[in-house]
C-alpha cells in the first residue's frame, strides 16, 4: 500500500506521531498543504520535508540552499523571468537534452508540458524546498516590481515569507498612513504610474508613485478586503474594511470610481480605538461652551450641524451626546456608519441594502421612548419630516445637513419639501463649522500684520494696533508644513422670534442671513476664525482658505 507523506515523514523520523496529528489539524483548519502547515508551525525542516516528498512522488530532489549555487545564463534565458516568478520555478540544469526546472510542489509537473514550447525542448521537473526556491528565483531573475516596492516600503520578503509582496505593500500603506495621521488614502492611476496620496490635516500630499502594472493587483487586493466585486471595473463600488494595525482597530470606508485611466480608490480611515474629542478640544472657548451647553439642555426641538464633508460634524454631535449621556437619559442614534461606540448610548447602523434606512430606523426608535435622538444625516423629505415631528413631540433631535452656512440649513429643509411652519416651530439652533489647520507649537512665529490682512478678517486695524499674529514657518515635527493638527471654527445661529416669523413666511436666504446678523442671533464663521487667529491657534491664511469674502462683516470686533 502506498504511504502518505505524513506516514513517510514519521517513518523516516522527521516527525513524531503527535507532531503529525498537530500539523494535520492545523492543515484542515487553515486549508493548507501538509508541507505548508509544517512550515507554519515550525515542526520540521522544509528541506527534509521536500526531500521525503520528492522520494514519495518519484521526483529528483535539488537542494537550492547550497552556497555557491550557479545556473548558466543560457538556461535562464530559456524561461522568461515573469513566467518563472509567476509559476515559482527555476531552470537548474540540462541533462540528456531535457531542461530540468525546480518546483516546490509535485502537482506543478503539468507545467512541464506548457513550458516545453516556450523553452524550445523537452522539460522535466525536480522538487526543491519552497524557501530556498523563492530566494534562488529572486537571486537569478532579480526582484519583481511588486517585491521592489514592498522592500522599499520596509516590507521585504524576509519579514514574512508567507505573504505576497502586494499584501505587504497594502499593510505598509495603512501603517504609514496612520503614522502620518492621515484621514484618507487616495490611489490614482494615470500617465504610466499609480499615485498614492494621503490627506493629512485636511490637505492632500503625494507620498509614493508606483509602476503602472501594480495598479491591478493593488486594487484587486483592496477590493477583496472590502468585499467588492473584483470582476466589476465599470461601475462605482463602496465597501468597508476592518484592519488592526499595531493594536489599533481601524475601520476603513472604501469607494471606487472608474476613471479614464482606470479605477481610482479613496479610503477613509476611522480609528475606533481613539478616544472621543471633547467640545473643548474641538475648539470651543468658554463663551461658546457655555452657549452650547445651554442650547442642548432644552427638552425638545431639532438641533442642526452643517458643513461640507470632512468638516467634523459627526465629531461635534458625538461630543454633544457625551455631554447629555446620563443614566436618566435614553439616547438612540441612527448612523451610516457607526464611527465610534459610546457606552450608554443605543447606536443603530443604517443598511440600505435590506431597507434599514434613516427614515425606517427613526420610525422604529420613536416607539422605544428615547429622550434624545441622533439622525446621522437628513437626506430626504421623509427623514426630515419624521425628525421634525419627533422634535415637536417632546424629543431633542440632533442631525446634520450639507450646506455652506447656518442660515442655508433653514432653506435646505424647505427645499426638501418640509412645510415652512414646521421649520419655524422645530429648529432650535444651527451650527455651521469648518476645520482649519492648527499652527505648529514648536515653529510658528509672531509677526506684525498688515492692515489689509486685518481688514480681510472683517476687523478694524485700529483694534489690533501693536498686537502681533502668528504664521507658519516649518520644522521637523510638522514636516515643513508649519501646521500640526486641526481646530474647528464655528458659525452659531440661535433661532429667535424674528427668524421664526421669517421662516414661517418662507423668506429667502439673503433676508434670513441679514436678519440673523442684525439681531445678533448669529456669529459669522469668519468672526470665530478671527478670534482663533488672534489667539495664535491658526493663521489668517487658513481662516481665509475656508471662509468666503461675503462672510466678513465690516469693521467689527473679535
VOGU-3710 file (C-alpha; in Angstrom, 3 decimals, decimal comma):
1> xxxxxxxxxx> 0,000/0,000/0,000  1,327/3,465/-0,911  2,333/5,571/2,050  1,124/9,152/2,530  3,598/11,997/3,007  2,769/12,177/6,713  3,444/8,476/7,215  6,681/8,781/5,253  7,869/11,649/7,472  7,032/9,692/10,641
11> xxxxxxxxxx> 8,740/6,535/9,321  11,892/8,482/8,447  11,992/10,099/11,916  11,395/13,652/10,652  8,113/13,864/12,660  6,597/12,180/15,679  3,022/10,854/15,631  1,902/13,705/17,912  3,509/16,323/15,647  1,827/14,813/12,605
21> xxxxxxxxxx> -1,597/14,977/14,267  -0,982/18,619/15,250  0,063/19,506/11,690  -2,907/17,678/10,137  -5,328/19,535/12,441  -3,722/22,865/11,551  -3,762/21,864/7,866  -7,532/21,226/7,889  -8,352/24,484/9,736  -6,151/26,621/7,524
31> xxxxxxxxxx> -6,846/24,919/4,172  -3,112/24,307/3,658  -0,951/21,552/2,231  0,850/19,417/4,817  4,313/20,881/3,973  2,912/24,421/4,318  1,315/23,516/7,673  4,605/22,041/8,916  6,465/25,172/7,850  3,940/27,495/9,548
41> xxxxxxxxxx> 4,151/25,513/12,784  7,927/25,129/12,581  7,721/21,362/13,248  10,139/20,198/10,561  12,929/21,474/8,349  11,443/22,318/4,947  14,409/20,791/3,115  13,898/17,426/4,847  10,178/17,547/4,071  10,828/18,365/0,409
51> xxxxxxxxxx> 13,417/15,556/0,149  10,914/12,995/1,548  8,119/14,331/-0,693  10,327/14,051/-3,779  11,181/10,420/-2,952  7,499/9,621/-2,387  6,494/11,176/-5,744  9,395/9,664/-7,692  10,945/13,033/-8,492  14,593/14,071/-8,244
61> xxxxxxxxxx> 15,396/16,469/-5,371  17,533/19,571/-5,824  18,983/21,452/-2,846  18,933/25,158/-3,743  20,150/26,273/-0,314  23,758/25,283/-1,021  26,316/28,049/-1,098  27,823/28,725/-4,498  24,762/27,576/-6,463  25,142/28,524/-10,116
71> xxxxxxxxxx> 22,778/28,459/-13,075  24,014/29,043/-16,630  22,785/32,208/-18,299  21,629/30,293/-21,378  19,281/28,222/-19,170  17,842/31,319/-17,509  17,194/32,857/-20,938  15,051/29,858/-21,953  12,477/30,614/-19,217  11,056/34,179/-19,152
81> xxxxxxxxxx> 11,560/35,955/-15,819  7,869/36,832/-15,479  6,869/33,189/-16,001  9,472/31,965/-13,509  8,249/34,387/-10,822  4,567/33,790/-11,529  4,765/29,960/-11,540  7,526/29,644/-8,922  10,053/27,680/-10,957  13,756/27,849/-11,767
91> xxxxxxxxxx> 15,728/26,127/-14,569  18,692/24,411/-12,888  20,426/22,208/-15,493  20,148/20,473/-18,862  20,505/16,688/-18,831  20,095/14,284/-21,716  18,574/17,015/-23,895  15,933/17,825/-21,286  15,681/21,080/-19,319  15,302/20,364/-15,598
101> xxxxxxxxxx> 13,268/23,005/-13,695  12,926/23,140/-9,917  9,392/23,460/-8,500  8,078/23,410/-4,906  5,051/21,161/-5,454  4,792/17,849/-7,370  1,434/18,956/-8,767  3,276/21,583/-10,813  4,541/18,783/-13,102  1,821/19,779/-15,544
111> xxxxxxxxxx> 3,764/22,992/-16,134  6,446/20,929/-17,888  4,233/20,335/-20,938  3,229/24,010/-21,132  6,837/25,130/-20,720  8,203/22,829/-23,439  7,073/25,157/-26,235  8,473/28,288/-24,518  11,782/26,626/-23,593  12,188/25,060/-27,036
121> xxxxxxxxxx> 12,614/21,446/-25,932  11,593/18,727/-23,509  11,186/19,805/-19,858  11,244/17,745/-16,655  10,685/18,744/-13,029  12,703/18,364/-9,842  11,448/19,196/-6,354  13,000/21,919/-4,155  12,140/23,372/-0,759  9,848/26,452/-1,110
131> xxxxxxxxxx> 12,008/28,973/0,799  15,303/28,282/-0,990  13,440/28,201/-4,320  11,931/31,654/-3,756  15,302/33,062/-2,759  17,015/31,467/-5,774  14,407/32,885/-8,204  14,926/36,327/-6,661  18,710/35,925/-6,911  18,881/34,823/-10,542
141> xxxxxxxxxx> 15,947/36,749/-12,020  16,004/39,782/-9,738  13,121/41,256/-7,774  9,771/41,805/-9,418  8,376/45,356/-9,381  5,986/44,364/-6,591  8,830/42,974/-4,458  10,994/46,018/-5,100  8,199/48,354/-3,987  7,427/46,229/-0,930
151> xxxxxxxxxx> 11,119/46,133/0,037  11,410/49,883/-0,455  8,495/50,360/1,936  10,147/48,146/4,540  8,100/45,027/3,815  10,714/42,796/2,189  10,386/39,055/1,781  12,444/38,476/4,919  9,592/39,916/7,007  7,174/37,113/6,220
161> xxxxxxxxxx> 7,920/34,548/3,538  4,247/33,550/3,519  2,877/36,958/2,483  2,725/38,080/-1,132  4,517/41,391/-1,881  1,241/43,142/-2,734  -0,176/42,112/0,671  2,855/43,593/2,408  2,509/46,741/0,301  -1,118/47,215/1,398
171> xxxxxxxxxx> -0,262/46,582/5,061  2,629/49,018/4,930  0,428/51,633/3,248  -2,059/51,500/6,132  0,766/51,625/8,691  2,353/54,672/7,075  -0,992/56,459/6,719  -1,717/56,029/10,429  1,816/57,073/11,337  1,351/60,304/9,378
181> xxxxxxxxxx> -2,096/60,982/10,961  -3,807/60,631/7,562  -7,605/60,680/7,372  -7,780/59,392/3,774  -5,721/57,341/1,327  -6,117/58,126/-2,396  -4,977/55,629/-5,074  -4,976/57,265/-8,511  -3,737/55,679/-11,771  -2,668/57,670/-14,805
191> xxxxxxxxxx> 0,238/58,758/-17,033  2,142/55,497/-16,621  2,102/55,435/-12,834  -0,029/54,857/-9,768  -0,019/57,848/-7,439  -0,624/57,358/-3,700  -1,725/60,421/-1,724  -2,611/60,880/1,966  -4,877/63,583/3,326  -3,218/64,975/6,460
201> xxxxxxxxxx> -4,851/67,815/8,401  -7,276/68,246/5,509  -4,586/68,715/2,842  -3,532/66,116/0,248  0,128/65,237/-0,126  1,938/62,872/-2,525  3,665/60,021/-0,712  4,506/57,447/-3,407  4,432/56,654/-7,113  4,345/53,007/-8,207
211> xxxxxxxxxx> 4,724/51,357/-11,641  1,513/51,251/-13,668  1,281/47,447/-13,696  0,978/47,467/-9,879  -2,434/49,120/-10,163  -4,456/45,986/-10,987  -3,107/43,736/-8,182  -3,263/46,600/-5,665  -6,904/47,429/-6,429  -7,836/43,726/-6,566
221> xxxxxxxxxx> -6,314/43,126/-3,134  -8,215/46,065/-1,640  -11,445/45,000/-3,359  -11,165/41,561/-1,800  -10,570/43,111/1,634  -13,602/45,398/1,149  -15,804/42,532/-0,148  -16,316/44,245/-3,503  -16,827/42,572/-6,871  -13,295/42,276/-8,271
231> xxxxxxxxxx> -14,625/41,472/-11,757  -16,649/44,714/-11,966  -14,499/47,538/-13,322  -17,148/49,741/-14,972  -19,326/50,808/-12,038  -18,642/52,710/-8,799  -18,468/50,474/-5,729  -18,448/51,024/-1,970  -17,186/48,718/0,740  -15,763/48,531/4,228
241> xxxxxxxxxx> -12,502/47,100/5,528  -11,697/46,255/9,133  -7,974/46,108/9,917  -5,897/46,054/13,096  -2,645/47,995/12,786  -0,235/47,962/15,733  -3,033/47,101/18,137  -5,397/49,830/16,843  -8,737/48,848/15,324  -9,193/50,787/12,098
251> xxxxxxxxxx> -12,466/50,930/10,172  -11,850/51,809/6,515  -14,620/53,113/4,241  -13,582/52,368/0,668  -15,022/53,891/-2,518  -14,079/53,031/-6,096  -14,743/55,275/-9,078  -13,913/54,205/-12,659  -11,885/56,892/-14,460  -10,437/57,161/-17,950
261> xxxxxxxxxx> -7,093/55,821/-16,668  -8,591/53,004/-14,589  -10,242/52,613/-11,221  -9,398/55,242/-8,625  -9,913/54,403/-4,951  -10,374/56,530/-1,839  -10,250/55,061/1,657  -11,413/56,987/4,735  -9,668/55,821/7,918  -11,601/55,776/11,202
271> xxxxxxxxxx> -9,635/54,873/14,314  -12,130/53,070/16,545  -9,605/52,848/19,386  -9,185/56,646/19,519  -10,922/58,440/22,349  -13,746/60,855/21,603  -12,809/64,503/21,248  -14,437/66,845/23,761  -16,029/70,159/22,840  -13,083/71,967/24,411
281> xxxxxxxxxx> -10,562/70,029/22,305  -12,662/70,656/19,205  -12,270/74,423/19,539  -14,955/75,755/21,909  -13,787/78,581/24,156  -15,513/79,418/27,465  -18,210/81,576/25,851  -19,018/79,054/23,104  -19,016/76,166/25,567  -21,488/77,935/27,887
291> xxxxxxxxxx> -23,753/78,761/24,927  -23,672/75,224/23,551  -24,404/73,612/26,921  -27,360/75,980/27,351  -28,946/75,256/23,977  -28,539/71,466/24,108  -30,121/71,372/27,570  -33,535/72,134/26,045  -36,089/69,345/26,389  -37,169/69,252/22,732
301> xxxxxxxxxx> -36,548/70,701/19,291  -34,174/69,965/16,436  -30,513/70,992/16,523  -28,649/71,036/13,212  -24,929/70,913/12,480  -23,946/71,790/8,937  -20,854/71,899/6,800  -19,164/70,074/3,903  -17,860/66,506/4,087  -14,895/66,211/6,437
311> xxxxxxxxxx> -15,656/69,334/8,475  -16,048/67,476/11,785  -19,855/67,490/12,033  -20,093/63,941/13,392  -17,355/64,633/15,947  -19,298/67,655/17,221  -22,506/65,630/17,522  -20,715/62,853/19,416  -19,312/65,472/21,797  -22,835/66,853/22,340
321> xxxxxxxxxx> -24,212/63,361/23,054  -21,384/62,737/25,515  -22,449/65,893/27,390  -26,048/64,611/27,589  -25,176/60,979/28,304  -26,522/60,348/31,833  -28,238/57,328/33,427  -31,620/59,121/33,400  -31,448/59,994/29,663  -32,156/57,479/26,876
331> xxxxxxxxxx> -30,238/58,269/23,696  -30,698/56,429/20,370  -28,733/57,125/17,198  -29,152/56,172/13,530  -25,781/56,376/11,796  -24,128/55,488/8,499  -21,676/54,238/9,606  -21,379/53,980/13,396  -17,967/55,639/13,715  -17,382/55,442/17,472
341> xxxxxxxxxx> -19,025/53,229/20,073  -20,181/55,213/23,119  -21,092/53,307/26,311  -24,663/54,013/27,440  -25,958/55,030/24,013  -28,065/52,824/21,709  -26,462/53,085/18,255  -28,116/51,672/15,112  -26,321/51,059/11,808  -28,068/52,100/8,578
351> xxxxxxxxxx> -28,182/49,301/5,982  -29,952/50,471/2,832  -29,478/47,088/1,111  -32,028/45,459/3,412  -34,241/48,540/3,716  -32,894/49,768/7,075  -32,855/53,462/6,136  -32,675/56,581/8,295  -36,435/57,057/7,985  -37,258/53,469/8,905
361> xxxxxxxxxx> -34,929/53,479/11,931  -36,365/56,826/13,031  -39,916/55,494/12,944  -38,897/52,439/14,973  -36,844/54,330/17,549  -39,770/56,618/18,421  -41,537/53,529/19,814  -38,584/52,986/22,161  -39,320/56,185/24,165  -35,981/57,994/23,780
371> xxxxxxxxxx> -35,225/61,422/25,249  -32,522/62,299/22,704  -32,285/61,170/19,061  -29,369/61,492/16,644  -30,077/61,125/12,922  -26,736/60,907/11,142  -27,903/62,929/8,146  -31,130/64,398/6,782  -31,076/63,435/3,106  -34,713/63,328/2,031
381> xxxxxxxxxx> -38,176/64,650/2,817  -39,335/61,527/4,683  -36,400/61,613/7,111  -36,732/65,381/7,571  -40,464/65,210/8,336  -40,123/62,358/10,838  -37,210/64,124/12,587  -39,178/67,370/12,833  -42,321/65,604/14,057  -40,214/63,886/16,705
391> xxxxxxxxxx> -38,771/67,238/17,787  -42,302/68,663/18,131  -43,490/65,758/20,296  -41,056/66,062/23,168  -37,789/64,723/21,752  -34,462/66,507/21,377  -33,205/65,674/17,878  -29,666/66,183/16,553  -28,799/65,855/12,880  -26,578/67,122/10,064
401> xxxxxxxxxx> -27,312/68,662/6,676  -24,915/69,551/3,863  -24,997/73,326/3,395  -22,344/76,040/3,280  -23,532/78,144/6,212  -26,009/78,131/9,095  -28,918/80,114/7,526  -28,800/77,859/4,448  -29,823/74,903/6,616  -33,243/76,528/7,141
411> xxxxxxxxxx> -33,842/76,958/3,416  -32,412/73,488/2,717  -35,204/71,907/4,766  -37,724/73,912/2,784  -36,056/72,769/-0,468  -36,544/69,157/0,634  -40,261/69,872/0,897  -40,690/70,489/4,640  -43,510/72,977/5,336  -42,140/76,413/6,414
421> xxxxxxxxxx> -44,263/76,479/9,594  -42,693/73,171/10,695  -39,163/74,542/10,184  -40,124/77,666/12,113  -41,514/75,730/15,057  -38,979/72,905/15,327  -35,454/74,267/14,764  -33,703/75,479/17,937  -30,232/76,274/16,610  -27,958/75,697/13,634
431> xxxxxxxxxx> -24,196/75,440/13,853  -22,012/75,571/10,749  -18,373/74,577/11,091  -15,086/74,155/9,268  -11,748/72,669/10,250  -8,625/74,812/9,920  -5,069/73,654/10,459  -3,572/74,424/13,859  -0,223/76,233/13,878  2,724/74,071/14,939
441> xxxxxxxxxx> 3,513/74,863/18,559  7,263/74,466/18,008  7,952/76,614/14,965  5,192/79,210/14,454  6,484/82,782/14,588  4,969/86,122/15,603  4,710/88,982/13,113  3,115/92,408/12,695  0,025/92,010/10,439  -0,589/94,353/7,502
451> xxxxxxxxxx> -3,751/96,487/7,868  -5,269/94,862/4,752  -4,732/91,456/6,307  -6,690/92,570/9,369  -9,477/94,021/7,207  -9,767/90,716/5,341  -10,888/89,204/8,644  -13,621/91,844/8,926  -11,788/93,683/11,722  -10,775/97,303/12,229
461> xxxxxxxxxx> -6,927/97,567/12,065  -7,060/100,139/14,859  -8,341/97,455/17,232  -5,240/95,330/16,658  -2,690/98,156/16,693  0,558/96,882/18,198  -0,764/93,325/18,501  1,058/90,507/16,745  -0,397/87,484/14,972  1,352/84,182/14,262
471> xxxxxxxxxx> 2,227/82,469/10,982  3,663/79,082/9,936  7,357/78,505/9,424  8,062/74,745/9,217  10,115/72,271/11,220  10,749/68,529/11,560  7,734/67,991/13,844  5,271/69,385/11,278  7,270/68,053/8,277  7,865/71,562/6,982
481> xxxxxxxxxx> 4,177/72,496/6,657  4,055/74,819/9,677  0,850/73,143/10,898  0,148/70,163/13,144  -3,408/69,076/13,910  -6,667/70,936/13,335  -9,128/73,103/15,230  -12,761/73,867/14,357  -14,239/77,291/13,740  -17,970/77,738/14,227
491> xxxxxxxxxx> -20,868/79,813/12,942  -23,553/79,854/15,638  -27,180/80,652/14,837  -29,833/80,568/17,558  -33,441/80,931/16,475  -35,351/83,946/17,849  -38,873/85,304/17,316  -37,903/87,375/14,248  -36,197/84,441/12,484  -39,114/82,124/13,265
501> xxxxxxxxxx> -41,508/84,653/11,745  -39,367/84,955/8,611  -39,135/81,134/8,297  -42,902/80,892/8,714  -43,364/83,290/5,797  -40,784/81,407/3,650  -38,327/84,319/3,465  -35,353/83,907/1,054  -31,863/83,097/2,269  -30,437/86,641/1,987
511> xxxxxxxxxx> -33,231/88,026/4,159  -32,717/85,321/6,788  -28,954/85,920/6,881  -29,315/89,713/7,160  -31,906/89,385/9,944  -29,733/86,913/11,874  -26,722/89,242/11,700  -28,627/92,434/12,547  -30,403/90,864/15,518  -27,160/89,451/16,942
521> xxxxxxxxxx> -28,506/85,904/16,966  -25,749/84,693/14,619  -21,983/84,950/14,898  -20,406/84,555/11,422  -17,867/81,862/10,688  -15,085/84,334/9,909  -15,574/86,084/13,254  -14,698/82,899/15,131  -11,815/82,336/12,724  -10,513/85,829/13,509
531> xxxxxxxxxx> -10,704/85,103/17,242  -8,646/81,936/16,819  -6,097/83,727/14,608  -5,692/86,466/17,237  -5,273/83,772/19,903  -2,418/82,251/17,872  -4,184/78,949/17,235  -4,216/79,302/13,446  -3,104/81,708/10,727  -5,023/84,334/8,790
541> xxxxxxxxxx> -4,288/82,383/5,578  -6,011/79,299/6,985  -9,088/81,247/8,082  -9,457/82,877/4,659  -8,979/79,488/2,966  -12,240/78,156/4,421  -14,274/81,379/4,674  -15,831/83,262/1,772  -15,405/87,017/1,274  -19,077/87,692/1,976
551> xxxxxxxx> -18,668/86,054/5,400  -16,685/89,033/6,589  -18,740/91,692/8,374  -17,343/95,177/8,119  -15,017/96,531/10,798  -16,255/94,564/13,781  -14,538/93,462/16,941  -13,397/89,942/17,572
//
